[in-house]
Amino acid sequence: MKISYLVQILFAGTTPVNALSIRQAASKQATVNIAKSTGKAAFQASGWIYGFPDNGIEADTSIPENFIRDVKFIGSRAGGAQTPTRGWIEGYKSYVPRLNSTISNYHTTRKYGGTFILLVHDLWGADGGKIPLYPGDNGNWTETDNFLRQVAKDLRAFNMLEGLVIDIWNEPDITAFWDRPWNQYLQYYVHAHKLLRKELPEASFSGPSMAASPSLSNTKWQTWLSTVSGNATVPNIYSWHQIGAWEREPDTTVPDFNTLKNKHNLPDLPIDINEYAAKDEQNPGTSVYYIAQLERHNLRGLRANWGSTTALHDGLADLVAKDANKKYFPNGEWQLYKYYASMVGDRLATSASTDLLFDVFATKSSNGVKVIAGTRNTKAQYTLQVSGLTALGLPQSGSVKVRTFQFDWAGDAGAVGAPKDLGISNLAYTADKALITVNPATASTAYAFEIAGSI
């Protein structure tokens, strides 16, 4: 398949017809500025929630190492959810199997150099559905304190404090995970934070891990921020979920969060998007979209995991699957994340299209520039403007070689090989910028562009 069938190269405006096309495309245009760095590449989006098989209390070895190392894995998040026992709410003996699962996942995560985020609510047993007891019921904190002290004791006993972040409760803003009054959650957060800080002063904490991303009108966000500000219980890491178009995207939620944070005189701290992408958003094109958003705002991101029971504890959050012989193989998303892991060097300044449905991530190294581009589940034509070509040692006008790759998608369990090499094109440009029009083959397709220079 020739490159011109899928990716059109537009000159940077030499005729009235071309100029008109460019003006019409501007509202659906993403940008890359090769001359502006935003820091070193750190593979911020290469984490996931659960996804590792349990192996007693030892690291798992069943998934071949290359599937984890090749995507530059950065971290996971777990706490024994959906294992056969219910957790602390049914007693210590029911808690232990969830603890063992957590210990195994911790060791697997650390084996690959990742940060492990502990899901306290899963150890308690609040992993969806009705449960008989929540922390602080009827104003009684005795059971909560016994639980939290046991967790702290076990974390220390099993040497789990290195590379650990304690997530005080997950999705407290929805009844599936907190079926009690909001004020009771706020009391629990302060209570748990202070107790665990005392028991584990060297530990890091994250919160509030809400299902809803920050917005100026969200009263739960406002009251949580007010509560932590007034009770000296600010976490080390702010956290929330970014799942689905209904929760917008970091380009809009991060500014809202900063407004709310500043209103309550809270400090600037790292942010975890500790679950990202709805199930129907997990494909190469939309994964690029999330990668671009996370990287632009310097957010650590963990892919959401939509598996249940044993499937939750396998498959690296649907990056790999197993064939009839139980042998693991990669799908199209894994291929995209593997390419993303090759994007070393400096991150480049980018912007999304104004309709916020097309986005790009780019890096520059001694080998040139790499750009990945994708839409948010949208099959429509968009324009990519690449400026600052002189930063590659190129003249203000001329031509540059661009190699294009295509990332296909055949579903979670669809085996997909390396991206298709669509060949090299000579891209003409003027005024230190070039335009590439991207017309994706499907709403799930992603592309990579490699731009050579004289650096």
N, C-alpha and C positions, 0 to 999 in steps of 0.2 A: 504494500500500500504506500503510495507516494505521500510525502509530507503535505503537499498542497491540498489533499483531500480533507485533511482534518485541521490543519493549522495554516492560516494565511499570514503571510508577512506583508505588512503595510509599510511603505516608505513614510518618513516623517513629513509628509505634506509637500508635494511638488506641483500638483495640478489642482485646479478648482474642484474637480470631482473628488480627489483624494482628501482635500481639505474639508469638504462637506462631510465625507464619511467619518473623518476623525472627530469633527464637532458632534455629530450624531452619536458617536460611540462614547464620548467623554463621560456621560452620566453612568455608563456601565464599564468603567475603566478602573483597574487596579494598577498600582505603581510600584516600581522598584527603583531606588536611588543607589547606584553602585558607589557613588562618592561618599555616602554617609553610613558609617558603622554604628550599630547599637549594642556592641559587646560581642563577646566570644560565643560561638555556638555551644549549647549545653544540652541539646536534645530534651528540652523541657516537657515534651508531650509523650515521652516514651515510658509511661507507667500504666498500671492497670489495677483494678480492684479484684481481689481473689485471683483465680486463674491458675494457681499451682495445685497439683495433686498433693494430698496429705501423705506423709510417710512416718507414722509414729510421731516421734519428737525430733526426727532428723530431717535434713534437707532432702528435697525430692530430687531424684535423678532420672525419672522416667521420660521427661521431655528433653530431647537432645539439646545440648548446650548452645549450639549455633543458633537455634531459634530464639534464644534469649539474648545472647551476646551480640548477635548481628544487628539487633535493633537498638543497641545502646540503652538497654533497660536502666531506668533510674529509680524505680520504687513500686511498692505495692501496698495494699490496704486490706486487712483481714481481721477476723476475730472468731472464727469457728462457726459461722452462720450455716444454717440448713444441714447441719450434721444430725445424726439420729437422735441425740439427746437435746433437751430444751435449754440447758444452761442453768445459771444460778437460781432462777426462779423455781426450779424443782430440786434444789439442794446441791451440796458440794459434789456428790457423785455424778450428777448430771452436768456439772460445770467442767469437770476434769477432761472429758473427751473434747469439748470445745477449746479448752486451754491447750491440749495436746496438738490439735489442728493448728492453733495459732502459733505454737512454738515451732512446728514444722515449717509453716509458711514464713515465719521470721527467718529461720536458718536458710531457707531457699533464697529469700530476698537478699540476705546479707552475703550469701555465696557469690551472687552476681553483682555485689557492690551497691545495691539499692537501699533506699530509705524504707523502713517499715512503719506504716501508720496503723496503730492498734485501734480496732473498733470495740470500744468498751461495751456498747449497747448489745453487741452480738454475744459477748460472754455472759451478759446478764440474761439474754434470751429474747430480746425485743427485735427479732429479725423479720417482722411482718406478721400480721394476724393478731388476734386477741390474746392477751396474757393477763394473769390474775393480779399481778403486782408491779407497780412502778416505783422508782425511788421517791421517797417522801410521801407516800400515800398516808392519808390521815395525820399528816404532820409528824410521822414516825420515821426517823432516819437510822434506826438501829441496824436494820437489814442492809441498807445502803452502805453504811460504814463498814460492816463486816465484809461485804463484797469488795469494796474499794481497797480495804487493807489487805485482803487476800490477793487481789490482783497485783498490788504493789509488791507484796511479799514474793509472789511467783515471778514477777518480772526481774526482781533482783536475784532470786535463787537460780533462775535459769539463764542468767547473764544476758538479758535482753535489752539492756539500756543503751547500748551503743547503736547508733543509727536508728533510734526509735522516736516516733512522734505519737503521743497519746491523744486520740480523738475522743473528747469527753462524751459526746452523744451524736448519733447520725440522724439527720433529717427530723429534728425535733418539731419542725413546723407542720408536719403532716401526721394524721392520726394512725397511719400504718406503723409508725415507729414511736409516737408519743401520744397516746390516747388519754391524755389528762389535760387539765387547764394549763394555759401558757405560763401563767405565773408560777405554777409548780415546777415547770422546766427551768425557769430562770432561777428559782431557789436551788434546784438540783445543780445547775451549772456552777453557781457560786460555791455551794457546799462541796461538790466533787473537786473543783479546781483547787480550793484551799487545802482540802485533805490530801490530795495527791501531790500537791506542791510540797507539803510538809513531809510526806513519806518519801518522795522521790525528787529532791531539790535539783538534781542534775538533769531531770527529764525535760523534754520539750512538749508543748501542748498546742493543739489546734482547735479552732471553733469559729463559728457555730455549726459549720457543715450543714447548712440549710439546703433543702430541696429547691427552694426559690432563690434565684439570684437577687442581689441587692437592687432595690428600686426606691425612689424617693417617697413613694406612697405606701411602702410595706411597713406596717406598724410593728410587726415582729422583729424586723431588722432594727428599727428605731429603738425599741425597748431593750433588745439584747445589747446594743452598743451603749445605751445609757446605763444599763446594769453593770457591765464589765468596767466601764469608766468609773462608776461610783463605788465599786467594791474591790478595786485593786486586783481584778481577776482577768486582766488582758492576756490572751494566749500569746505564744511565741509566733504563731502563724495564723492568719485569718484564713477561713476556708468556706467554700460553698460549692454547689453543683451547678453545672452549666449544661442542661439537658433539654434539647428541643428548641425549635424556633420560638415557641411561646415564652421562653425565658430569655429571649434576645441573644446577645453575644457580648464578649468582653469589651468590644469597642463602645458599647453603651452602658454595660453594667459596672465596669471599673470606674468610669467617671462618676456614676451615681454613688458607688461605694465611697469614693474619695470625698464627695460632698458630705455624706453622712458621717464619715470618720472625722472629718475636720470639725463638723458641728459639735461633736462630743469630745474634742481635744484629745483624740487617740493618736498613738504614734504610727508612723509608717513602718510596716512589717512585711515580711514575705507573705505571699498569697498562694494557697493551694486550691486549684479547681479539682477537688478530689474525686469527682466523677464527671466525665464529660461524654456527650453524644447519646442521643436516643437510639434505640435499636435500629430504626430505619435510617439513621444517619451514619451508621458504621459501614462505610464503603470508601474506596480510595478518594473519590472527589471530595466528599464531605469531611473526611479525615484531614485532607490538606487544609480545608477551611478552618477546622478547629486548631490544627497545628499553627497556622498563620496567626490566628487570634491569640493563642496562648503565648507564642513567641514574641509577638509585638508588645504585649504587656508584661513580659517577663514572669509568667505564671507557670508554676509546676502543675502539670496535668496528669490525671490518671483516667484511662478509659473506663467507662461504665461497663459492667458485666451483667448481661441479661440472662445468664444461665440459672438453672435451679438445681438444687440438691447436688448430686455428684458433678453435674455439668458446670456448676458454679466454681467448683474446685478443679478445673482443668482448662486446657485450650488457650491459656494466656488471654482471657477475655475475648475469645473468638478471633484470634490471629492465626491459630493453627487448628487443624482437625485431625481425626484418625480414620484410616481406611478400614476395610473389612478385616485386615490382619492386625489391627490396633497399632499400626505404624503412623506416626505423625507426619503431616505434610502442611505446607503453608498455603494460605489463600491469597487473594489479591491485595487485601489490606496489609498483610505481613510484607509483601513485596514493596509496597509503598513506604512502610516504616523502615525497611532495610535501606531503601534509597535515602530517606530522610537522615538515617544514621551516617550516611556518607557525606553529609553536608557540613564539612568542617570549616574552620577558619572564623571569619568575622560575620556576624549577622548583619544584614543590610536593612536600611529603613524601607518600610513598605507601607502601603495603604490599601484598604479594600475598596471595591466598587461602591458607589454612593448608595446603591440599593441594598448593600450589605449581603449580597448573595454570591459574590465571587471574590476570592482572596488568594494571596500568594505569600510564600516564604522564600527567602533568598539568602545565600551566603557567598562570600568571596574568599578564595584561598590563592595560593601561588599557581594553581592550575586554572584559574579563571572563576567564573560565576556559575552557580547552580541555582535554579529557580524551580519550585514546584507550584502548580496552579490547580485550583479546583473550585467547583461550585457547591453551594449548599442544596444538594438534591434538586438541581435545576439544570434542564437542558436548554441552554440559550447561549447566544453568541456574546462574548465579552472581549474587551481589549486590554492588553497588558502593555503599559508604557514602561520602557527601560531607559532611565536617564543616567548621566554621569559616565558614559562610555570612555571618556578621556582618562578616568581613574584606572582603566585597564591598559593605559599606554597607547590608546588609539587616538587618531586625529578627531577633530570636531565633526567631520563628515567623512563618509566612506562606506565600507562594507565590513561585516564581521561574520564569522562562521558560527552558526547555531545548530546544535544537535538536539533533536526532539525525541523524547520517550513517551510511551503511552502505557498507563496502568489500568488494566481491565479488572472486572469484577464478575465473579460467578457465584456469589453467595458465600455464607460462612463456611460451608463444607465443599466449596468448589475449588479444586486445585488450580492454581494459576502460576505459571512460570515467571521468569524474569520479565521486566517491562519490554514492550516492543520497541525496538530501535527504528524510528521512522526516518532516520537519515540526517544528513547535514545539508543545511541551506545557507547560501550567502545572503545575509540580511543587509540591505542598504539602509543607511540612516543619514540624517542631517541634524545640525544644531545640537549635537551631543546626546541625541535621544532617538530611540527606535520604537516602533509599535508592532506588536504581535496580536493578531486577532485569533482568539481561541474559540472554536466551535466544537464542544465536546461530543464524542460519539454517543454517549448516554448521559443521564443525570448522575451517574456514579463514576464516570471516567475521570481520571486525573492525568496530568501531563507534567513532564520535567523538561526544562530547557537548559542546556549547557552552553555558555557563551565564552568563547576563547578570546584572549587578548594578547598583548605583547609583554605582560607581566611575568 
